[in-house]
């Protein structure tokens, strides 16, 4: 399929507004850029209420935002959500509309977590925070109005990296019951450059320069990028993992690794629902003000999650 005309128009506008020669973005520029991009998110979720709190993390308290569907009753399934941003950008604020939309679509009480970001906090800070937050939600499920036996772990982009890692480690966490993982445009392999990363290295929303800058900011010197706690696609023991809901985009540099993970999980006997969206670019799900497909994918995720948590 060709690049979607509306997505192409967006990319043209972004290219015209940006510098002709791409240089390594500063961390502040990266964060500002993502915040501006996420303004294109759109949500029709008037039934969702939100409240803020903090949870104990390995490096100190972590902010979170709890989204609750109106008249949902208690307990509801729970959704632990990790925002994207290359592990250097993003927050519960930038992803507020997406988190609310996911809570609305899935009928879950959703906990959006503000994990620590690089370069201030390099690997494994974000991973440790994601695991700790998931454990905390499971322990505090009753007070949150969540059914601890029906937890979904999910995220978009680099947030999906964290979600996949949490699910791979879940077997080592006593009392943790994850029924599904939801990975949206996931980043899953920091070790090798796939054909899609090469093909869409420039001019497709997120480019090679930004990806390399994020990786440099995130990883300490000497760390093996093939470690599954960094590149979950590299994991070899996948049998028994939670049902996987994976959404990739045809014109996304990270398309191949998301598609490959879906295939690996299927080969390991894991239930997988995978859709690669024709004509779409990275982060398309968060651009509902421009791309009608954003609402479609959120509705699809809602249906998939509802099936996964049905009892």
C-alpha positions as CSV (number, residue, x, y, z in Angstrom):
1,X,0.0,0.0,0.0
2,X,1.2,3.6,-0.6
3,X,1.7,6.0,2.2
4,X,-1.7,7.3,3.4
5,X,-2.3,10.8,1.8
6,X,-3.1,12.4,5.2
7,X,0.0,10.9,6.7
8,X,2.0,12.1,3.7
9,X,0.7,15.6,4.2
10,X,1.6,15.5,7.9
11,X,5.2,14.4,7.0
12,X,5.5,17.1,4.4
13,X,4.4,19.8,6.9
14,X,6.8,18.5,9.5
15,X,9.7,18.5,6.9
16,X,8.9,22.1,5.9
17,X,8.9,23.3,9.5
18,X,12.1,21.5,10.4
19,X,15.8,22.2,9.5
20,X,17.0,20.9,6.2
21,X,20.0,19.2,7.7
22,X,19.2,17.0,10.7
23,X,21.6,17.2,13.6
24,X,21.5,15.3,16.9
25,X,18.6,16.8,18.9
26,X,19.2,18.0,22.4
27,X,17.2,16.2,25.2
28,X,15.1,19.4,25.7
29,X,14.4,19.7,22.0
30,X,13.4,16.0,21.9
31,X,11.0,16.5,24.8
32,X,9.5,19.7,23.3
33,X,9.1,18.0,19.9
34,X,7.1,15.1,21.4
35,X,4.9,17.3,23.5
36,X,4.0,19.3,20.4
37,X,3.3,16.1,18.4
38,X,1.1,14.7,21.1
39,X,-1.1,17.8,20.8
40,X,-2.5,16.1,17.7
41,X,-3.9,13.4,19.9
42,X,-7.7,13.4,20.2
43,X,-10.0,11.6,22.6
44,X,-13.7,11.4,22.9
45,X,-13.9,10.0,26.4
46,X,-16.3,12.2,28.4
47,X,-17.0,9.2,30.7
48,X,-13.4,9.1,32.0
49,X,-12.4,10.6,35.3
50,X,-8.7,11.0,36.3
51,X,-6.9,11.4,39.6
52,X,-3.2,11.7,40.3
53,X,-1.0,10.0,42.9
54,X,2.4,8.6,43.6
55,X,3.7,5.1,44.0
56,X,6.9,3.8,45.5
57,X,9.7,3.2,43.0
58,X,13.2,1.9,43.4
59,X,14.6,5.4,43.1
60,X,11.8,7.3,44.9
61,X,8.2,8.1,44.4
62,X,6.8,7.8,40.9
63,X,3.8,9.9,39.7
64,X,0.9,8.1,38.2
65,X,-2.5,9.0,36.8
66,X,-5.5,6.7,37.3
67,X,-8.2,6.8,34.7
68,X,-11.6,5.4,35.6
69,X,-14.6,4.8,33.3
70,X,-17.8,6.2,34.8
71,X,-20.3,3.6,36.1
72,X,-17.8,0.9,35.5
73,X,-18.4,-0.7,38.9
74,X,-15.7,-2.4,40.9
75,X,-13.5,-4.1,40.3
76,X,-12.7,-3.6,36.7
77,X,-9.8,-5.0,34.7
78,X,-6.7,-3.0,35.1
79,X,-4.4,-1.6,32.4
80,X,-0.8,-0.5,33.4
81,X,0.3,1.9,30.7
82,X,3.8,3.2,29.9
83,X,4.1,6.2,27.6
84,X,6.4,6.5,24.6
85,X,9.2,8.9,23.9
86,X,12.3,7.0,23.3
87,X,12.8,6.6,27.1
88,X,14.1,10.2,27.2
89,X,10.8,12.1,26.6
90,X,7.1,11.9,27.3
91,X,5.1,11.9,30.5
92,X,1.7,11.2,31.9
93,X,0.8,14.8,30.7
94,X,1.9,14.3,27.1
95,X,0.0,11.0,26.9
96,X,-3.0,12.1,28.8
97,X,-5.4,12.0,25.9
98,X,-4.2,8.6,24.7
99,X,-4.4,7.1,28.2
100,X,-8.0,8.4,28.6
101,X,-8.9,7.1,25.1
102,X,-7.5,3.6,26.0
103,X,-9.4,3.6,29.3
104,X,-12.6,4.5,27.4
105,X,-12.1,1.9,24.7
106,X,-11.0,-1.0,26.9
107,X,-13.3,-0.4,29.9
108,X,-10.3,-0.8,32.2
109,X,-9.1,1.4,35.0
110,X,-5.8,2.5,33.5
111,X,-2.7,3.5,35.5
112,X,-0.4,5.7,33.5
113,X,3.1,5.7,35.0
114,X,5.7,8.4,35.0
115,X,8.9,6.3,35.0
116,X,12.3,7.9,35.2
117,X,13.8,9.2,32.0
118,X,17.3,9.2,30.5
119,X,19.8,10.7,30.3
120,X,19.2,11.8,33.9
121,X,18.5,8.2,34.7
122,X,20.0,5.7,32.4
123,X,19.2,2.0,32.0
124,X,18.0,0.1,34.0
125,X,16.1,2.8,35.8
126,X,13.0,2.8,33.5
127,X,12.9,-1.0,33.5
128,X,13.1,-1.2,37.2
129,X,10.4,1.5,37.6
130,X,8.1,-0.4,35.2
131,X,8.4,-3.6,37.1
132,X,8.0,-1.9,40.4
133,X,4.9,0.0,39.2
134,X,3.3,-3.2,37.9
135,X,3.9,-5.0,41.2
136,X,2.5,-2.0,43.1
137,X,-0.7,-2.0,41.0
138,X,-1.1,-5.7,41.6
139,X,-0.7,-5.3,45.3
140,X,-2.9,-2.2,45.5
141,X,-5.5,-3.4,43.0
142,X,-8.4,-3.5,45.5
143,X,-7.9,0.1,46.6
144,X,-7.6,1.2,42.9
145,X,-10.8,-0.6,42.0
146,X,-9.0,-3.1,39.9
147,X,-9.3,-6.8,39.6
148,X,-5.8,-8.1,40.2
149,X,-6.5,-11.3,38.2
150,X,-7.2,-9.3,35.1
151,X,-4.2,-7.0,34.4
152,X,-3.1,-5.8,31.0
153,X,0.3,-4.3,30.6
154,X,0.8,-2.0,27.6
155,X,2.5,1.0,26.1
156,X,3.3,2.8,22.9
157,X,6.7,3.0,21.1
158,X,9.4,2.8,23.8
159,X,6.7,2.4,26.4
160,X,5.8,-0.8,24.6
161,X,9.5,-1.8,25.1
162,X,8.9,-1.6,28.9
163,X,5.6,-3.4,28.7
164,X,7.2,-6.3,26.8
165,X,10.0,-6.6,29.3
166,X,7.6,-6.6,32.2
167,X,5.7,-9.4,30.7
168,X,8.8,-11.4,30.1
169,X,9.8,-11.0,33.7
170,X,6.4,-11.6,35.1
171,X,7.0,-15.3,35.8
172,X,9.6,-14.3,38.3
173,X,7.2,-12.0,40.2
174,X,5.1,-13.9,42.8
175,X,1.4,-13.2,42.7
176,X,1.4,-11.3,39.5
177,X,-1.4,-12.2,37.0
178,X,-1.1,-10.6,33.6
179,X,-3.7,-11.7,31.1
180,X,-2.6,-9.6,28.1
181,X,0.2,-7.3,26.8
182,X,-0.7,-4.5,24.4
183,X,2.2,-3.2,22.3
184,X,1.5,-0.2,20.0
185,X,4.2,0.6,17.4
186,X,6.7,-1.2,19.7
187,X,10.5,-0.6,19.8
188,X,11.8,-4.1,20.5
189,X,15.4,-4.4,19.1
190,X,18.2,-2.0,20.0
191,X,20.8,-4.5,18.7
192,X,20.4,-4.7,14.9
193,X,19.1,-2.4,12.1
194,X,16.2,-4.0,10.3
195,X,15.2,-3.3,6.7
196,X,12.4,-1.1,7.8
197,X,14.7,1.0,9.9
198,X,16.9,1.5,6.9
199,X,14.0,2.1,4.5
200,X,12.3,4.7,6.7
201,X,15.4,6.2,8.3
202,X,14.5,9.7,7.0
203,X,11.3,11.6,6.7
204,X,8.9,9.2,8.4
205,X,8.1,11.0,11.7
206,X,10.9,9.5,13.7
207,X,14.3,9.4,12.0
208,X,17.6,7.6,12.4
209,X,19.3,10.6,14.1
210,X,16.7,10.8,16.8
211,X,16.6,7.0,17.4
212,X,20.4,6.9,17.7
213,X,20.4,9.9,20.1
214,X,17.8,8.3,22.3
215,X,19.8,5.1,22.4
216,X,23.0,6.9,23.3
217,X,21.2,8.8,26.1
218,X,19.5,5.7,27.5
219,X,22.3,3.1,27.5
220,X,25.4,3.4,29.7
221,X,28.7,2.6,28.1
222,X,29.6,-1.1,27.9
223,X,26.0,-2.4,28.2
224,X,25.1,-5.2,25.8
225,X,22.1,-3.9,23.7
226,X,21.2,-7.5,22.9
227,X,20.2,-8.1,26.6
228,X,16.4,-8.9,26.5
229,X,15.9,-6.3,29.2
230,X,16.9,-3.8,26.6
231,X,15.9,-5.6,23.4
232,X,12.9,-7.9,24.3
233,X,12.9,-9.3,20.7
234,X,16.1,-11.0,21.7
235,X,14.5,-13.1,24.4
236,X,14.6,-16.8,23.8
237,X,12.1,-18.0,26.4
238,X,8.7,-16.8,25.3
239,X,6.4,-19.7,26.0
240,X,3.7,-19.0,28.5
241,X,3.7,-15.2,28.0
242,X,0.4,-13.3,28.2
243,X,-1.8,-12.9,25.2
244,X,-0.2,-10.3,22.9
245,X,-2.1,-7.5,21.2
246,X,0.4,-5.9,18.7
247,X,-0.2,-3.0,16.4
248,X,2.5,-2.0,13.9
249,X,2.5,0.5,11.0
250,X,3.6,-0.1,7.4
251,X,5.8,3.0,7.2
252,X,7.3,2.8,10.7
253,X,11.0,2.3,11.1
254,X,10.2,-0.1,13.9
255,X,7.7,-2.1,11.8
256,X,9.9,-5.2,11.2
257,X,10.8,-5.8,14.8
258,X,7.1,-5.6,15.9
259,X,6.1,-8.0,13.2
260,X,9.0,-10.3,14.1
261,X,8.0,-10.3,17.7
262,X,4.5,-11.3,16.8
263,X,5.9,-14.2,14.8
264,X,8.2,-15.3,17.6
265,X,5.4,-15.3,20.1
266,X,3.2,-17.3,17.8
267,X,5.9,-19.8,17.3
268,X,6.3,-20.1,21.1
269,X,2.6,-20.9,21.5
270,X,1.5,-17.5,22.7
271,X,-1.9,-16.2,21.6
272,X,-1.3,-13.2,19.4
273,X,-3.6,-10.6,17.7
274,X,-1.4,-8.6,15.3
275,X,-2.4,-5.9,12.8
276,X,0.1,-4.1,10.6
277,X,-1.7,-0.9,9.5
278,X,-1.4,-0.1,5.8
279,X,-0.2,3.3,4.9
280,X,0.5,4.4,8.5
281,X,3.5,5.9,10.2
282,X,5.0,5.6,13.7
283,X,2.8,7.0,16.5
284,X,-0.3,7.2,14.1
285,X,-2.5,6.1,16.9
286,X,-1.8,9.3,18.8
287,X,-2.7,11.7,15.9
288,X,-6.5,11.5,15.8
289,X,-6.8,15.2,15.0
290,X,-5.2,14.4,11.6
291,X,-5.5,10.7,10.9
292,X,-8.9,9.0,11.1
293,X,-7.1,5.6,11.5
294,X,-6.1,6.7,15.0
295,X,-9.7,6.3,16.2
296,X,-10.0,3.0,14.3
297,X,-6.9,1.5,16.0
298,X,-8.0,2.6,19.4
299,X,-11.4,1.0,18.9
300,X,-9.7,-2.2,17.7
301,X,-7.5,-2.3,20.8
302,X,-10.6,-1.7,22.9
303,X,-12.3,-4.8,21.4
304,X,-9.2,-6.9,21.7
305,X,-8.5,-6.0,25.3
306,X,-12.2,-6.6,26.3
307,X,-12.0,-10.1,24.8
308,X,-8.7,-10.8,26.6
309,X,-10.0,-9.8,30.0
310,X,-13.5,-11.4,29.6
311,X,-14.3,-13.8,32.4
